Amino acid sequence: MAGTKVKQVEIDENRAGQRIDNYLINYFSNIPKSRIYRALRGGEVRVNKRRVKPVYRLQTGDIVRIPPLKTYTTERPVSIPEEKIAQLEARILYEDEYLLALDKPSGFAAHAGSGDAYGVIEIFRASRVHQPFIELAHRIDKETSGCLLLAKSRKALLDIQQSLQSEQSEKRYTCFVKGHWQVKNYRVEHALQKNQQASNPVKMEIDPQGQKASTTFSTLEIIADGSLMSAQIHSGRTHQIRVHAQQEQHPVAGDKRYGDFAYNRKLQKLGLQRMFLHAGYLKLPLVQLSQTYEFRAPLAKELKQLCRRLKNPSFE
């Protein structure tokens, strides 16, 4: 709840560089974005006693006037179960004063929304109430498991995001796809665009006018009537690996949006209850922090189990 009085908030170095609209969206977690933008346009929100546009980037020492925007009275504060907090705390791969690397389980959204009352970032904010700054540095799909980074300062957040967009970073996924796909360092380059007729859930499609997207696929092992693949992404587009694999006639196993439904049903009988896509390796050279981070998340147990069952159908 934001309160009933006007507040004057001084921006510290952790928030410096952030756009004012994004700052307000985080501050008013239960307020519709349309109401926040209306407050900016109407001058209810001011920085250093002046109106600012949504794209204004906050600076250290700025004084932000925060108006008493009302939250919905029908909404209740989200209560996060202790077992969910404990589950994620147990999946931390690495943590220091700058960042936290998580081996995210499948089934956890990165953040609240689209039917999820809370996600990874809300869980860690609940468990780290004294942490002055913690933000998602990037996102992976709800059904995807593996490496997910959270930044613990504004400086680290910008450094991670810049590194993820550079050619010096390395992001590799493991996936299982339908059919025998025997390739090595096979680069797929199809631009992607959001399907305008499918707003919820989001669906991407190949479009030459869309954003450039590049994925390199390599076969790790042919198993039964499928292929265990390594997929290295050179860009970070929504559903990139899934759409590129589908376009090459080798959809990702268990993918309910872009996959082969008959093949998915077959694998469900062998125990696959999720999408077979795992963010297994992440290498990041961080310029501002003057160090290179490298993270590995082991293939999830249920994915290893499927591979064993495909090799030996009598496996129990």
N, C-alpha and C positions, 0 to 999 in steps of 0.2 A: 504494500500500500504506500503511495507516494506522500500522503499527508494532506492537510487542509490549508497550509500556509505557504506563501512564497518563500523559496529558499535561494540563497546565494551560495553557489558552490565554486570553490577555487580549483582550477585544473592543475593536477600535479604531472610529473614527467611520465607516469604510466598511461595517462590519457592523452598526452600531447601527440598531435599528428592524426588523431581520430576525427572523422567527420562528425559534425554536430548532430546530424540526423541519426547516425548509428549510435552515438553516445546516448541520445534520448530514447532510442528503441530499447537499449539495454537497461536504462534507468527505469523506464515505465514498462515493465515486463507484461502487464495485463492490459495495456492500452492499444487499441487498433492503430496501425501505422498511419491511416488516413487522418486520425485525430492529431497525431504528433506533427504531421506536415501542415495541418491547418493552424496549429499553434505557432509554428515557425513563420508561416505566411502572414498571420495576423499580428505578429510582434509580441505574443505572449511570452515567448522565449527570447531572451536577449543575451548578447555577449558583450561585456564591458559597456552596458547600457545602450547598445546599438542593435538594430535588427541585423540578422545574418541570413544568408541563403543556406539551404540544406547541405551544400557541398563545402561549406566553410570548415577548415581544419583547425581544431583547437590547438592553442599554444600554452605552454607552461605559464601559469599566472593569470590566465583568463578567468574572469568572473562570470559565471553563467547564471542567469536568472531562471530558476525552475518554477513554473507555475503549478498550482494545485490541481492538476488534471485528475479527474475522478476515474477510478477503475470500476469495472462492472461489479455491482453489489452481489450479483448471482454467482460470481466466481469465488471459489474457495482457494486458499493457499494450497499448493501442491505438497502433499506429504510423501516423501521418498522413503520407501522401506529400508530399514537398516541392512537387510540382506543384500539389497542391490548395491548399496555403498560398499559393503564388505567384498562383494563379488568383483567389483571393478578395482578396488584397492589391491586385491590379490593378483590382478593382471597387469600391474605396473612393471614395465620392462626396465625403466631407468628414470631417475628423477634427480635434478639438481636445482640450483637457485634460479635457473633461466627457463627450464622446460620440464615437461613430464611426457614420457613416451608410454603409451598404453597398447597392450595387445587386446584390442576390443573384441568381445565375443559377438558372434552373429546374433541379431535380434535386438541389439541396442542401437537406437537412433543417435546420431551425433548431437542433436539438440531437440527440444520440444517442437511440436507442430505436426500437421498432417495426421492427427489422431493420437499422437504421443504426448502425454502430459508432461513428460520429462525425458531428457536424454543424457548423454555422457557429460556435457558441460554443466547441466543443472545438478547432476549427482555430485560432481567434484566441487561445485560451489557450496553444496550442502555439507560436504565432508571437510571442506577447508574454509570455514567461515572467517578465519583470521587472515586468510591470504588476500592481500589488497588488490591483486589483479590475477585473473586466470581466464583465458579465452581459448577457444578452438583455433588452432593455427591453420587447419584445413579440414576437409570432411571426407568420409567414406560412407558408402551406402549402408543402410540399416542391416541388410542381410550379409554384407561383406564383413569378414573378420580381419584382424591383423593390426598393423601399425597405425596409430593415430596420435598426433602430437597436440599438446596443449601448451600454450606459452604463459609464463609467469611474470612477464613484464611487457610493456608496450615495445620496448627496444627489441626484445627477443621475438615478439610476434612479427614485426616488420622484417627482421632479419630472416626468419624462417620462411615467410611468404615470398620474399625476394629470391631465396635460394631454391624454393620449390619451382619457381618459374624459370630458373636458369638451366642451361645445359649441363652444368657441373653437378647437379643433383641426380640421384638415381633412384627410381621407384619401380620395384618389381613385384608383380603379383603372380600367384599360382592359381590356375583355374583348370577345370575339367570340362571338355567340350565333347559334343556329339560327333562321332565319325572319326576316321583315321586321318589325321592332319599331320603329315610328315614335313616339317619345315625347320629351317635354322636361320635365325636372324631375318625373318620375313617381315618387312616393314609395311604396315597398312596405313594409308593416308587418305582418309575420307573426312571432309568437313562435316560438322554436325550442327543441327539447328533444332530448337524445340518445336515439336508438333503443336501448332496453334489450336488445333481442335481437341487436344488432350492436356488440359491444364492441371487436372488432379485425378489420377496421379500423373506426374510429369513423364512425358515420353519423348525421346529424342529420335531423330531420323537423319539419314544421309541427305545433305543439301550442299551443292557446290557454293552457294552463297552464304553458308554458315561459317562457324568458327573453325579454323584449321585444327585438326586433331591427328596425332600420329602415335601408333602403337607397334612395337616390335614383338612378334611371336616366335617362340622356339619350342620344339617338341621335347619334353622330358621323358615320356614313356607312352607307348601305345598299350592300352589296357582294355581287353575285351573289344567292345564296339565303340570305344571312346579314346580320347587322347588327353593325357596330363600335360599341361602347357605352362611355360613361363611367358608372362606378358609384361613388357617394360613400356611404361607410358612416357612420352616425351612432351605431353601437354596434359592439362588437368580438366578435361571436359566431363560434364555429367554423363554417366553411364557409358563412358568411352569404350572400355574393353568389351562390354556386353554388346554394344551396337556393332563394333568392328568385327567381332567374332561371328555375329549373326549374318552380317553382310558377306562374310567369306564362307557361308554355309556350314559353319561349325558353332552353333549356339552354345552358350554356357549352360551346363547342367544345373537344373533346379531354378533357372531364371523364369519367373512367372510372367514377366513383361515382354521379353524378347526371345524366349526360349521355345523349344519344341515340346509341346504339351504331352504328346504320347511318350516321348523319351523321358520326360520328367516323371510321368506316372510309373514307368518301368523302374526308374531308380528309387522312387519312393518305396517300392516294395522291398528294396534292398536297404532301406533305412535312411535315405537322404531326405531330410526334412527342411533343407535350406538351400540357398544358392551356393554352388561350389566356386567361390571366389575369395581369395585370401591375400591380403597385403602383407607379404612375407619379408620384404627387405626395403630399407630406406636409408639412403646415404645423403647427408646434407653438409656442405661446407658453409659455415656461417661467418660472413666477413666481419660484421661488427663485433662478434664475440671471439673472433680469431681462433676458431677451432672447427674441426670436422666431426660430426656425429654420425654414427653408424648403428642401425637397429635391425634386429632380426626377430621375427615372431614365428615360432614353430607352427607347422600346419596343424590346424585344429583336429582334435581327436576324432570327431565324427567324420571328418573328411578322409583321414587316414583309414578309418574303419571301412568306408565305402570302397576305397581302392583295394583293400584286402578282400572284400566280399566279391568284387568284380573279378579278381584273379582266381578266387576260389569260392564259387557259389555256395558250397556247403559250409563255409566258414560261419561260425557262431561266436 
